[in-house]
Amino acid sequence: MHMSAQLVREPRGLLVQVAGELDLTTAPVLDQVLLTATRLLSATAGRIADLDADDRGLRVDLGDLQSADVAGLRPLRSAHQRLLAEGRHLHLTVVPPAVLQLLTQLPDLQLLHAAGSPDPTSPAAPGRTPQPW
């Protein structure tokens, strides 16, 4: 199994781009990248207090995932909980339909916000729907 997770600094905050196969064996890689990203956001808290809540959050692009399972999604849940504790949000900017179906079918991972509009700066390709958490 192969998965990559890359942390990208953007003008509006941080983006994590995830590609490949996200499962039990590759989830620790994503967990470390998300942990680094949440620590960076925490370290910059005082400098970005004037930004709105969406800009202070962490964006995760899952558009290049080839497959995922429940165990692979756990790092997203952990990052979401860490960010919420600091008044921030995790935003999934591109979610493949199969991953979205996993998220909505699992009671312990139903973290999708019902309200809110898609992020207009997301790199969503045709056929992909941005989904905020």
C-alpha positions in Angstrom: 0.0 0.0 0.0 1.2 3.5 -0.8 -0.1 6.8 0.4 1.4 10.3 0.5 0.4 13.3 2.5 2.0 16.6 1.8 1.7 19.8 3.9 1.5 22.9 1.8 1.6 26.5 3.2 -1.0 28.7 1.5 -1.8 32.4 1.8 -5.0 31.5 3.7 -3.5 28.8 5.9 -2.4 25.2 5.6 -3.4 22.5 3.2 -2.7 18.8 3.4 -2.9 17.0 0.1 -3.4 13.2 0.4 -3.0 10.7 -2.4 -2.9 6.9 -2.8 -4.4 4.3 -0.5 -5.5 5.3 3.0 -5.9 2.3 5.3 -4.6 0.9 8.6 -1.0 0.6 7.3 -0.8 4.1 5.8 -2.9 6.0 8.4 0.2 6.7 10.7 1.8 8.7 7.9 -1.3 10.9 7.6 -1.6 11.1 11.3 1.9 12.6 11.6 1.3 15.1 8.9 -2.0 16.2 10.4 -0.4 16.4 13.9 2.4 18.6 12.5 -0.2 20.8 10.7 -2.3 21.3 13.9 0.8 22.1 15.9 1.8 24.8 13.3 -1.7 26.3 13.5 -1.5 26.3 17.3 1.9 28.0 17.2 0.6 30.8 14.9 -2.6 31.3 16.9 -1.7 34.8 18.1 -0.6 36.0 14.6 -3.7 34.9 12.8 -6.4 36.0 15.3 -7.8 38.6 12.8 -8.6 35.9 10.2 -12.1 34.4 10.0 -12.6 30.9 11.3 -12.3 29.2 7.9 -8.9 30.8 7.4 -7.7 29.6 10.8 -8.6 26.0 10.0 -6.9 23.2 8.2 -7.9 22.2 4.7 -7.4 18.6 3.6 -7.6 17.6 -0.1 -8.6 13.9 -0.5 -9.2 14.2 -4.2 -6.2 12.0 -5.2 -7.2 9.1 -2.9 -7.5 5.8 -4.8 -9.0 4.0 -1.9 -9.8 4.4 1.8 -11.2 2.4 4.7 -12.4 3.2 8.2 -9.1 2.7 9.9 -7.5 5.1 7.4 -10.0 7.8 8.2 -9.2 7.9 12.0 -6.4 10.4 11.7 -8.9 12.9 10.1 -11.2 12.4 13.1 -8.3 13.0 15.6 -7.3 16.1 13.8 -10.8 17.4 13.7 -11.1 16.9 17.5 -7.8 18.7 18.1 -8.8 21.6 16.0 -12.2 21.9 17.5 -10.6 22.1 21.0 -8.9 25.2 19.7 -11.9 26.7 18.0 -10.7 25.8 14.6 -12.1 23.5 11.9 -11.0 20.8 9.5 -12.2 21.4 6.0 -12.3 18.6 3.4 -11.9 20.5 0.1 -12.2 17.5 -2.2 -13.8 14.3 -1.2 -14.2 11.3 -3.6 -17.7 9.8 -3.5 -16.6 6.5 -2.0 -14.8 8.4 0.9 -17.8 10.6 1.4 -20.0 7.5 1.6 -17.7 6.0 4.3 -17.9 9.2 6.3 -21.6 9.5 6.2 -22.3 5.8 7.0 -20.2 5.6 10.1 -21.8 7.0 13.3 -18.4 7.8 14.9 -17.2 9.6 11.8 -20.2 11.7 11.0 -18.3 15.0 11.3 -19.5 16.7 8.1 -21.1 20.1 8.7 -24.6 20.3 7.4 -24.3 24.0 6.9 -21.7 26.1 5.1 -20.8 26.6 1.5 -17.9 24.9 -0.3 -14.6 26.7 -0.2 -14.4 28.8 -3.4 -10.6 28.5 -3.5 -10.5 24.7 -3.3 -8.8 22.8 -6.1 -11.9 20.8 -6.9 -11.7 19.2 -10.3 -14.9 18.6 -12.4 -17.0 16.0 -10.8 -15.6 16.6 -7.3 -17.7 18.3 -4.6 -15.8 20.2 -1.9 -17.1 19.3 1.5 -16.3 21.3 4.7 -16.1 19.4 8.0 
